[in-house]
Amino acid sequence: MTILKNLCFTFLFVCINSIFYAQEPATITLVSSKNINGATQLVVDLEGEVIADNWTKDYIHIEIEIKANDLSQEVIKHLERIGRFQTKIQNLDLESMRLYMPNLKLPVYINGKKLSEDITYKISVPKNVIITRSDAKLLSHNF
């Protein structure tokens, strides 16, 4: 009888834990660097929260945290490998550059449901570079 109780308790414990862990979003953090090429303004054209920071280096450092509910870690990593979260720089003029992620504009459907990611960007730029958003939303600053 005690063996049966232990088995039932263990089974119940495993089921409850799998429910709680299945609800946690899959998360991945990506890091990249971009050359500033002498520009003095960076226009950020990104969806999600953007945290701006100054530093003493002469290039842009980008940390991207991606969270997606209802997806496994393997699916998020696969989307990263095929370039969904690739950042690009576009020269607007001699002094301005645009930072964007073109593949995020493309909708992705998994099991008939449109994918929505919660993305946070931490962008460190040289002290002489002004960073703005293309959509006029406010930036969080860590200066």
Order of alpha helices (4+ residues) and beta strands (2+ residues): alpha-beta-beta-beta-beta-alpha-beta-beta-beta-beta-beta-beta-beta
